[in-house]
Amino acid sequence: MEKLMSVVENPKGFIKLDRFDGTNFTRWRDKMIFLLSALNIYYVLDSALPAMHEPTVEDSDAVKEERKKREHDEPLCRGHILNTLADRLYEFYCNLKSPREIWTALQTAYLNEK
């Protein structure tokens, strides 16, 4: 029997989202949340997520692992968000370095669409 691969094991097998062009933000946002949740990286957009402090020699292994995971997941999340933006929106938002900054800016600009 053929084993089904997860999205993490085979990200190319995942359905690509339509590019967000400034319309239908709510639909795009819901699909993006699903994608990022499936990849276990949606947590980096949580406004309640505390900022990581600078590394110290006293950091426990758990803190080191959390930092390593966040350092991996934040650029991955940022890339997935930017990858689904239409070119003109990409050019506007690519200067923001944090995925949370991009997410918040998009919500502020498009959440109240009619």
Backbone as CSV, one residue per row, in Angstrom:
resi,resn,N_x,N_y,N_z,CA_x,CA_y,CA_z,C_x,C_y,C_z
1,MET,0.841,-1.183,0.000,0.000,0.000,0.000,0.885,1.245,0.000
2,GLU,0.517,2.203,-0.795,1.296,3.438,-0.926,1.080,4.338,0.279
3,LYS,2.172,4.839,0.833,2.107,5.731,1.990,1.769,7.144,1.520
4,LEU,0.833,7.778,2.194,0.509,9.175,1.900,1.518,10.063,2.599
5,MET,2.049,11.031,1.876,3.031,11.950,2.452,2.335,13.179,2.998
6,SER,2.899,13.712,4.059,2.364,14.944,4.615,2.882,16.124,3.801
7,VAL,2.303,17.273,4.062,2.728,18.502,3.391,4.178,18.813,3.718
8,VAL,4.577,18.545,4.946,5.949,18.833,5.360,6.926,17.931,4.612
9,GLU,6.557,16.650,4.431,7.430,15.719,3.718,7.478,16.006,2.227
10,ASN,6.376,16.513,1.682,6.284,16.753,0.244,5.573,18.075,-0.019
11,PRO,6.229,19.224,0.262,5.551,20.515,0.109,5.129,20.814,-1.322
12,LYS,5.803,20.230,-2.322,5.410,20.483,-3.711,4.078,19.823,-4.042
13,GLY,3.694,18.839,-3.252,2.426,18.165,-3.475,1.240,18.944,-2.930
14,PHE,1.520,20.041,-2.241,0.457,20.841,-1.660,-0.132,21.761,-2.718
15,ILE,-1.412,21.962,-2.681,-2.077,22.829,-3.653,-1.622,24.269,-3.444
16,LYS,-1.233,24.900,-4.524,-0.756,26.275,-4.475,-1.952,27.226,-4.352
17,LEU,-1.819,28.220,-3.493,-2.880,29.207,-3.317,-2.887,30.195,-4.473
18,ASP,-4.082,30.708,-4.771,-4.179,31.786,-5.750,-3.465,33.006,-5.187
19,ARG,-2.930,33.807,-6.068,-2.257,35.028,-5.634,-3.298,36.031,-5.128
20,PHE,-2.951,36.688,-4.028,-3.815,37.732,-3.488,-3.507,39.020,-4.221
21,ASP,-4.538,39.588,-4.868,-4.345,40.792,-5.671,-4.995,42.028,-5.061
22,GLY,-5.466,41.899,-3.824,-6.123,43.028,-3.171,-7.624,42.847,-3.063
23,THR,-8.146,41.782,-3.664,-9.581,41.495,-3.561,-9.772,40.168,-2.841
24,ASN,-10.927,39.988,-2.268,-11.271,38.747,-1.561,-10.271,38.404,-0.457
25,PHE,-9.939,39.405,0.343,-8.957,39.202,1.404,-9.381,38.112,2.380
26,THR,-10.649,38.120,2.776,-11.106,37.159,3.782,-10.911,35.727,3.300
27,ARG,-11.242,35.467,2.058,-11.060,34.116,1.507,-9.570,33.763,1.455
28,TRP,-8.740,34.687,0.964,-7.301,34.442,0.889,-6.734,34.203,2.282
29,ARG,-7.146,35.022,3.257,-6.648,34.894,4.637,-6.992,33.525,5.216
30,ASP,-8.233,33.074,5.011,-8.645,31.772,5.542,-7.828,30.637,4.922
31,LYS,-7.571,30.726,3.623,-6.755,29.700,2.958,-5.311,29.757,3.444
32,MET,-4.806,30.957,3.679,-3.437,31.118,4.165,-3.321,30.566,5.582
33,ILE,-4.303,30.822,6.414,-4.291,30.276,7.777,-4.274,28.755,7.725
34,PHE,-5.074,28.167,6.839,-5.086,26.710,6.701,-3.713,26.193,6.280
35,LEU,-3.114,26.814,5.278,-1.797,26.390,4.800,-0.750,26.493,5.904
36,LEU,-0.681,27.648,6.549,0.327,27.856,7.590,0.090,26.941,8.791
37,SER,-1.162,26.648,9.091,-1.479,25.708,10.172,-1.044,24.298,9.805
38,ALA,-1.285,23.901,8.552,-0.870,22.574,8.090,0.642,22.421,8.156
39,LEU,1.361,23.507,7.971,2.819,23.487,8.028,3.352,23.706,9.453
40,ASN,2.433,23.875,10.410,2.794,24.117,11.818,3.639,25.371,12.011
41,ILE,3.340,26.411,11.226,4.080,27.664,11.383,3.160,28.869,11.599
42,TYR,1.862,28.627,11.680,0.925,29.728,11.888,1.170,30.432,13.224
43,TYR,1.699,29.715,14.203,1.916,30.268,15.539,2.771,31.532,15.520
44,VAL,3.654,31.693,14.531,4.534,32.875,14.520,3.755,34.162,14.259
45,LEU,2.512,34.054,13.797,1.689,35.240,13.560,0.882,35.652,14.787
46,ASP,0.932,34.856,15.833,0.165,35.118,17.056,0.711,36.361,17.748
47,SER,-0.141,37.357,17.927,0.307,38.599,18.561,0.673,38.383,20.031
48,ALA,0.199,37.299,20.636,0.528,37.006,22.029,1.846,36.246,22.170
49,LEU,2.455,35.873,21.057,3.727,35.151,21.104,4.815,36.097,21.612
50,PRO,5.474,35.733,22.710,6.484,36.650,23.250,7.707,36.730,22.341
51,ALA,8.335,37.881,22.357,9.564,38.062,21.583,10.652,37.191,22.194
52,MET,11.537,36.717,21.343,12.658,35.911,21.831,13.726,36.846,22.381
53,HIS,14.200,36.523,23.565,15.277,37.331,24.144,16.605,36.919,23.528
54,GLU,17.592,37.742,23.718,18.922,37.445,23.201,19.456,36.168,23.861
55,PRO,20.186,35.355,23.118,20.723,34.123,23.699,21.710,34.410,24.836
56,THR,21.651,33.574,25.846,22.606,33.673,26.949,23.184,32.280,27.208
57,VAL,24.266,32.221,27.928,24.886,30.932,28.250,24.029,30.126,29.223
58,GLU,23.134,30.806,29.934,22.271,30.120,30.898,21.016,29.519,30.253
59,ASP,20.799,29.741,28.964,19.598,29.221,28.302,19.530,27.700,28.406
60,SER,18.358,27.210,28.721,18.155,25.762,28.787,18.102,25.190,27.368
61,ASP,18.193,23.882,27.280,18.094,23.229,25.975,16.743,23.498,25.328
62,ALA,15.692,23.562,26.140,14.349,23.830,25.616,14.271,25.221,24.992
63,VAL,14.876,26.202,25.644,14.894,27.574,25.117,15.699,27.626,23.822
64,LYS,16.822,26.908,23.796,17.642,26.860,22.583,16.879,26.228,21.426
65,GLU,16.142,25.164,21.707,15.354,24.498,20.667,14.220,25.396,20.176
66,GLU,13.568,26.103,21.101,12.496,27.022,20.720,13.042,28.132,19.822
67,ARG,14.199,28.682,20.180,14.818,29.732,19.373,15.155,29.202,17.980
68,LYS,15.723,28.014,17.927,16.093,27.407,16.642,14.852,27.201,15.769
69,LYS,13.760,26.722,16.374,12.523,26.508,15.626,11.967,27.831,15.110
70,ARG,11.933,28.845,15.955,11.417,30.156,15.530,12.291,30.760,14.444
71,GLU,13.608,30.616,14.557,14.513,31.153,13.536,14.313,30.457,12.197
72,HIS,13.850,29.239,12.225,13.538,28.493,10.999,12.145,28.860,10.479
73,ASP,11.164,28.923,11.395,9.767,29.078,11.005,9.396,30.492,10.560
74,GLU,9.998,31.512,11.157,9.625,32.883,10.791,9.934,33.206,9.331
75,PRO,11.133,32.943,8.818,11.363,33.228,7.390,10.530,32.331,6.472
76,LEU,10.247,31.112,6.920,9.406,30.216,6.133,7.991,30.774,6.022
77,CYS,7.449,31.241,7.135,6.118,31.845,7.149,6.096,33.109,6.283
78,ARG,7.095,33.954,6.446,7.199,35.188,5.656,7.213,34.861,4.169
79,GLY,7.995,33.859,3.800,8.096,33.470,2.396,6.789,32.955,1.829
80,HIS,6.064,32.167,2.611,4.777,31.663,2.135,3.776,32.803,1.935
81,ILE,3.762,33.751,2.844,2.847,34.891,2.692,3.223,35.697,1.452
82,LEU,4.482,36.082,1.342,4.913,36.899,0.204,4.729,36.160,-1.121
83,ASN,4.916,34.857,-1.123,4.804,34.064,-2.341,3.391,34.067,-2.911
84,THR,2.401,34.323,-2.075,1.019,34.316,-2.555,0.492,35.712,-2.888
85,LEU,1.343,36.721,-2.788,0.913,38.082,-3.118,1.155,38.375,-4.592
86,ALA,0.236,39.115,-5.192,0.437,39.591,-6.564,1.682,40.472,-6.581
87,ASP,2.288,40.600,-7.732,3.564,41.317,-7.848,3.528,42.716,-7.241
88,ARG,2.478,43.475,-7.517,2.439,44.855,-6.999,2.352,44.866,-5.473
89,LEU,1.653,43.897,-4.882,1.580,43.825,-3.426,2.888,43.294,-2.844
90,TYR,3.491,42.343,-3.536,4.786,41.820,-3.091,5.793,42.963,-2.963
91,GLU,5.854,43.797,-3.991,6.805,44.916,-3.980,6.564,45.846,-2.800
92,PHE,5.310,45.997,-2.414,4.956,46.891,-1.315,5.314,46.285,0.042
93,TYR,5.051,44.980,0.218,5.209,44.347,1.534,6.543,43.632,1.741
94,CYS,7.332,43.436,0.718,8.575,42.672,0.869,9.604,43.378,1.742
95,ASN,9.457,44.666,1.953,10.400,45.402,2.799,10.173,45.152,4.284
96,LEU,9.013,44.602,4.638,8.742,44.261,6.031,9.443,42.946,6.336
97,LYS,10.201,42.888,7.389,11.046,41.719,7.679,10.339,40.632,8.469
98,SER,9.384,40.987,9.273,8.705,40.021,10.130,7.411,39.542,9.473
99,PRO,7.130,38.237,9.518,5.859,37.768,8.969,4.669,38.376,9.713
100,ARG,4.830,38.619,11.011,3.747,39.228,11.790,3.489,40.663,11.320
101,GLU,4.548,41.406,10.983,4.383,42.771,10.456,3.603,42.745,9.142
102,ILE,3.955,41.813,8.268,3.275,41.700,6.972,1.813,41.347,7.192
103,TRP,1.556,40.356,8.044,0.206,39.893,8.314,-0.660,41.022,8.880
104,THR,-0.113,41.740,9.848,-0.845,42.844,10.473,-1.122,43.951,9.458
105,ALA,-0.136,44.284,8.638,-0.313,45.331,7.627,-1.386,44.935,6.609
106,LEU,-1.387,43.672,6.194,-2.407,43.204,5.246,-3.794,43.253,5.874
107,GLN,-3.905,42.814,7.120,-5.207,42.857,7.790,-5.700,44.287,7.950
108,THR,-4.799,45.180,8.308,-5.176,46.587,8.478,-5.665,47.177,7.155
109,ALA,-4.987,46.833,6.072,-5.321,47.406,4.774,-6.567,46.783,4.154
110,TYR,-6.806,45.490,4.361,-7.832,44.794,3.580,-8.950,44.141,4.388
111,LEU,-8.886,44.100,5.691,-9.886,43.386,6.471,-11.286,43.959,6.327
112,ASN,-11.394,45.231,6.146,-12.712,45.857,6.067,-13.193,46.041,4.637
113,GLU,-12.734,45.150,3.744,-13.164,45.258,2.352,-14.658,45.031,2.224
114,LYS,-15.224,45.604,1.240,-16.671,45.443,1.003,-16.899,44.366,-0.026
